[in-house]
Amino acid sequence: MLLDDTPLFDPALLQDLDWSGNTISFSPPISPSSPGDGLVLRPLCIADFKRGFYGVLSQLAKTGDVTAEQFSKKFEHMKKTGDYYVAVVEDTNVGQIIATATLIVEHKFIHTCAKRGRVEDVVVHDSCRGKQLGKLLVSALTLLSKKLNCYKVTLECSDKNVAFYQKFGYNSSNETYMQFRFFD
């Protein structure tokens, strides 16, 4: 199976974000076009399977033993729908993915057939925390959801992370999150 660098979505969506709409400060300053020395913020690509994507993702949740073929099939499905925006930060000095986050766009019948964004799976490799990469990813995906004309963007987080997301303008809602799990 050939692993390639075809992006999951158009990289210009990240490169052309209106960063003036960002609500959080970065010290030292970083942005989607300049995330740090040797770092690149970009869409996920199939070749990222070999660049440690699952090593980062597994620091957030159980990922299972995914093969390159399974990953490629899921990638192609996500690309075909056009509603998945998995962003990664690559350390080009070592050719490894060190952070990732996902924006999923959900199509609704409510709000005049509007779209809703959902930020998920935000994780920075434990060896790279403190470089503001989580902040960068959440800021970028929040702005991307606005650019994609979502009427709102939501996320789920543990109580210990509420203060972090409030810095971006996210607020707790009256909606109750419930779940029914089929698997762990």
N, C-alpha and C positions, 0 to 999 in steps of 0.2 A: 504494500500500500504506500503510495507516494504522499508524503506530508508536504504541504505547500504553504505559501505565505499569502494566499487569497484571504482578504479580510472578511469578517462576518458582516460588516456593514461599511458604508462609505466613510473612510477616514476623515474626509472633509467635515463631517458632522461634528467631530471633536475639535478639529483644527480651527473651524470657523465659529466657535461658540462666542457669544457676546460676554466676555469675561467681566465687563463693567457691571453686569447684573449679579455678580458674585456677592454674597452677603457676609462672607467670612474672611478674616485677614490671615495672611501667611507671613511668617517671619522665620527665615528669610523668605522673600517673595518667590513664589513658584506659580506656574500656570500650566494649562494643558499643552501649550507649545514649548514650555521650558520647565519641566518637572524636576530637574536636578542634573548634576553632572553625570553624563553617560546614561541618563534615563529617558525613556520614550513612553508617552501615553498614547495608546493606539487600540484599535479593535482587536479582538481575539482572532487568531488564524489557526488553521489545522496544525501547522508546524509547532504551535505552542504546546502540543501534547508532549513533545520531546524537550521542550524548554522549561519543564518543571511546573506547568500549570496545575497539575493535580497535587504536587507537593505543597503549593500554596493553599489551594482549596481545601485540602485535608486538614489544615490547621483550624478551619472553621467548623467542619462537619464531616461525618463519615461519608466517604466517597465510594468505597468499594473498589474492587479490582477491575478497572475499566481498560479494555483493550484499545489499541489505536483504531481498529475498525469500528468499534462501538462509538468512540469519540467522533470519528469522521461522519458516521451516519447521523448522530445527534446534531453535529455542527451543520451539516447540509440541511437538515430539517429546520433548524433555527434560522438559517440564512434564507431558506425558501419562504418562510412565513413573513419575514421582514419586520417582525415585532420584538426581536431580541437584540439587545445592545450590550454585549459583554465587552467591557473595557479592561485592558491589562496595562500594567507598567512593567516594561522590560528593562533590565539592567543590561545594556548593550556591551558593557565591558566584559561580562561573563556569559552573555547570551541566555539569561534566565529570567523567567517571569517572577516578579517579587511582590506583586499586588494585583488584585482583581475586584471588580464589582459588576453587577448586572442591573440593567434597566429593562423591564418587560413592559410593553405597551399593550394594554387591554382595551378592546373595542366595546363600547357600551351602547345600549339603546337609549339610556337616560341622558339628560343634559344635551338634547338635540343630537343624539348619536355621537357623543364626544368620546374622547380617549382618556384613559387613566394610566398614569405611570406607576410602576412599582419597583423600588430599589431593593435589591436582594444580594446576598452572598458577598458582602463587603469584607475583604480580608487582606491584610498585609503580612508578608512573611515575618515571623518573629525576629529574624536577624536584621530586618529593615524598618522596624517600628521606630517612631520618633522622627521620621523624615517628612511628616505631613502628607504621606501618600493616601491614607484613608480620607483625610479632609479633601484632598485633590479629587479623588474619585467621586465622593459624594457630591461635592460642588459641581463637578463636570456633569454627572448624570442628572442632577437636579436641573441644571440649566438646559441640558439636552431635552429633558421632558417638556420644558417650556417651549423650546424650539420646535418640538414635534407636535405642538398644540394640544398637549394634555391639559384637561381642566383641573387636575390635581395630581400630585405624586405622593405616594405613601410608602411606608416601610414598617417592618416589624422589628422590634429590638427588645432586649432584656432590660429590666429596670435599671441595671447598672450603666447602661449606655444612653439612657434618656437625655441626660444633660449634654452629652456629646452632640446628639442630633438636634437638640434645641438651638445650638449655636448656628445652625443652618436655616433656622426659621421653621423647623418641624415642630408641631405641637401635638400633644396627646388629644385624642378625640373621644367622643362619647361612644363610639362604636366598640363593641366587645369582640375581641378576637377569640375564636373558638376553633378547635381542630378535632378531627377524627383521623387517627393514624392507622394505616394498613400495615406499615412496616416501621421498624426503628430507624 
